[in-house]
């Protein structure tokens, strides 16, 4: 399968796009630990990171996240450069997914990710069969998320601690192939007149459902 070129993407907001965020140059004397980036210490840190990671190198941030990533993976089908994929990736970073899996086209629209993919491990699979083979070797069941006939309610289903949450594209949802490879498909309860919700929103709901069941929630500050 040949990928079509994507349109030029804007600078992300930690690279001059949008209003200024973050902190300015670090006051002297500078911290000496290897995790700190001399350029950021000198020029300031305007990245989209939480305060504990200010002035850290990207590699140091990833290494620290790797010590506490959760046991769920996020996979998303990418057959037509769905703009929602970036939003799914950003949410996967917020909920600290183990890995992100792009199924289909290798290139994906990064606009909505807001550079959070830099801090995640992203793996590509040419099709759902390849994802299934990888997941099987890792002992990970695939849980599809879509409101389909035969799906079970996400709200009353016990999600496996170790699993792959698989999402389809905006509009068509999960492909027929994805449905065949999923161990189960969970639906999200809806109460209004619309047939479906945004794919990025559905992914956020599903990931938060996993967090509610399995994550260690920090006490209120």
Residue, then its C-alpha position, 0 to 999 in steps of 0.5 A: x500500500x502506498x501512502x499519499x502525501x499529507x499537507x504541510x503541517x503547522x508548527x506545534x505549539x511548543x515550537x512557536x505555534x500558538x500562545x507562549x507556554x512553559x518557563x523561561x531560562x533556568x536561574x543560575x546555578x544550573x542543576x548538574x544532573x544528566x537529565x537536564x538539557x543545557x539548551x533548555x536551561x539557557x533558553x527556557x522550556x516551552x514544551x507541552x510537558x508537566x512541570x516535573x519534566x521542565x528542562x529535562x531532555x526528551x530521552x530522560x522524560x521517555x525513560x522516566x515514563x517507561x518506568x510506570x507505563x500502564x498495561x494497555x496498548x492503543x491501536x488505531x486503524x489508519x486507512x485514510x489519514x483520519x485527523x482524529x488519530x492525533x487526538x487519540x495519540x495525545x489521549x494515550x499519552x495523557x493516560x500513559x498507554x504502554x504503546x501506540x499502534x498504527x494499523x494501515x498506512x504508516x504516515x498519520x496526521x499528527x496535528x492533534x497529537x501536539x507532539x505528545x507522540x515524541x514521548x510514546x513508543x509508536x509501532x506500525x502494523x500493515x494490517x489488522x492480521x499483523x497487529x493480531x499476530x503481534x498481540x498474540x505473541x505478547x499474550x494481549x487480547x484485542x478489545x475493539x471499541x465500536x457501537x456494533x450489533x453484538x457488542x457489550x457495554x463498556x460501562x459494565x464490562x471488566x476490561x482486561x488489565x493487559x490488552x490492546x484497545x483497538x479503534x476504527x476511523x471516524x465515520x466507518x468505525x472498525x473495519x470488518x477485518x478488525x471485528x474478526x480479529x477482536x476478542x470482544x467489542x465494547x460499545x459506549x452508552x449513548x442517550x441522544x439522537x446522534x448515531x455515533x460520537x467522535x472517534x477521538x472522544x470514544x478513545x478517551x472514554x475507553x482509556x479512562x474506563x481502563x484507568x478507572x478499573x486498573x490504574x493507581x489513582x493518586x490522592x487528591x492534593 
